[in-house]
Amino acid sequence: MSVSGGGPKLQLALDFVDLPRALKVAEEAVLGGADWLEAGTPLIKSEGLQAVRELKNRWPNHTIVADMKTMDAGRAEVEYAAKAGANIVGVLGAAGDATIRECIEAARNYGAEVIVDMIQVEDPAARARAAEAMGAHYVGIHVAIDEQMKGKTPFDTLRRVVEAVSIPVAVAGGINSETAAEAVKAGASIVVVGGAITKATDATEATRQIKHAIAHLVSVESRYFKRATGPDLRHMLLQVSAANVSDALHRSGDLPGIAPRTPGAKMVGPAVTVRTHPGDWAKPVEAIDVAKPGDVIVIDAGGVPPAVWGELASNSALQRKLAGVVIFGAARDSGNIRELGFPLFSTHITPTAGEPKGFGEIGVPIRIAGAAVAPGDWVIGDDDGVCVIPKDKAVEYTNRAMDVLERENRLRQEILAGSTLSQVAYLLKWEKK
């Protein structure tokens, strides 16, 4: 179990809820060179310690980590995890000293070791020193998945903790082939990787790339398994679909009744909002001059004709390099707009235009079929329709949408390998009884 020989270890976090899938991915990752196998907390909660037993039975020469996240009853939880075959058992640094000491004592009795996880600990360096003094074998720096979705990374905390203790430090939190070397440079002895392997269409190759990055301290480019931090929102959203965004927003966020009028067009950008009277196209056209390149004009025209947008407005928007237009109301010249390739989404198409009277406002909160849209909200549109991400949640839900896409990529590969959707989703197992 020692990390002293052979350099830093790659630990695979199997954070699944279905044991057969966990074992399949583990098999692929072992072929790619994974050193340690972790029965993740979701897997243990779903499948019990049988997950640990299966991992140990199949790979008896690999270090098996049971991520118990123990908070109480330390002696019992470590005892039974060790008896199931765990070489290392995880306890939370937020647990009381008595619990951590009981875990360490039980591990000593049953031939296992303890890692103390600093997830959500206010002062990780101080708590890591205390854990070391109590006899912990490892400490772990861990950015929770929900915090990863907000763009948080573990490396600054890792550096502080490595300086504070002499025992090996593990690091987890959205690490991929591009950042694994950074983890080692920051002092990690164990690099814990989950999604960048478990969601990969080829887990063997993904593992090899991360092992290469660790061994040679290089960044290996990855298309997926990266998280947006803010400036890269457009790039990330262009990779996902409106359906991915809807899933990320808990099956919400869509603008009901808004239909795509330019087949195959993809639209991503911050909203420039317009409220106007039905058929009054003055403010929608004036908004073109207000918008910046990459913006999306979102128009509330009451959801009815006449048209407030047409081919000339689309040409004007293209000259300004706008990303598209969404109209709760009507547009016309749809054939010409399709030829231009300009992303148009609307509730109605009509040949009849209204008059430019100038009523309405630009840059105000509006409602589209009951859904709120504020200036600066991120808008994504494709052949399925339009979804809106509130600007204050843009980073988080862009990352969650990417997570949805990554998971679907893995499931698609399993289906293409001969399975079916009901089988890969374990529908019968998880149906509500």
Stockholm file with secondary structure:
# STOCKHOLM 1.0

chainA/1-433         MSVSGGGPKLQLALDFVDLPRALKVAEEAVLGGADWLEAGTPLIKSEGLQAVRELKNRWPNHTIVADMKTMDAGRAEVEYAAKAGANIVGVLGAAGDATIRECIEAARNYGAEVIVDMIQVEDPAARARAAEAMGAHYVGIHVAIDEQMKGKTPFDTLRRVVEAVSIPVAVAGGINSETAAEAVKAGASIVVVGGAITKATDATEATRQIKHAIAHLVSVESRYFKRATGPDLRHMLLQVSAANVSDALHRSGDLPGIAPRTPGAKMVGPAVTVRTHPGDWAKPVEAIDVAKPGDVIVIDAGGVPPAVWGELASNSALQRKLAGVVIFGAARDSGNIRELGFPLFSTHITPTAGEPKGFGEIGVPIRIAGAAVAPGDWVIGDDDGVCVIPKDKAVEYTNRAMDVLERENRLRQEILAGSTLSQVAYLLKWEKK
#=GR chainA/1-433 SS CCSSSSSSEEEEEECCSCHHHHHHHHHHHHHHTCCEEEECHHHHHHHTTHHHHHHHHHCTTSEEEEEEEECSCHHHHHHHHHHHTCSEEEEETTSCHHHHHHHHHHHHHHTCEEEEECTTCSSHHHHHHHHHHHTCSEEEEECCHHHHTTTCCSHHHHHHHHHHCSSCEEEESSCCTTTHHHHHHTTCSEEEECHHHHTCSSHHHHHHHHHHHHHHTCCCCCSSSCCCCSTTHHHHHTTSCHHHHHHHTTSCCBCTTCEESSTTCCEEEEEEEEECCTTCCHHHHHHHHHCCTTCEEEEESTTCSSBSCCHHHHHHHHHTTCCEEEEEEEECCHHHHHHHTCCEEEEEECSCBCCCCCCSEESSCEEETTEEECTTCEEEEETTEEEEECGGGHHHHHHHHHHHHHHHHHHHHHHHTTCCHHHHTTHHHHSCC
#=GC SS_cons         CCSSSSSSEEEEEECCSCHHHHHHHHHHHHHHTCCEEEECHHHHHHHTTHHHHHHHHHCTTSEEEEEEEECSCHHHHHHHHHHHTCSEEEEETTSCHHHHHHHHHHHHHHTCEEEEECTTCSSHHHHHHHHHHHTCSEEEEECCHHHHTTTCCSHHHHHHHHHHCSSCEEEESSCCTTTHHHHHHTTCSEEEECHHHHTCSSHHHHHHHHHHHHHHTCCCCCSSSCCCCSTTHHHHHTTSCHHHHHHHTTSCCBCTTCEESSTTCCEEEEEEEEECCTTCCHHHHHHHHHCCTTCEEEEESTTCSSBSCCHHHHHHHHHTTCCEEEEEEEECCHHHHHHHTCCEEEEEECSCBCCCCCCSEESSCEEETTEEECTTCEEEEETTEEEEECGGGHHHHHHHHHHHHHHHHHHHHHHHTTCCHHHHTTHHHHSCC
//
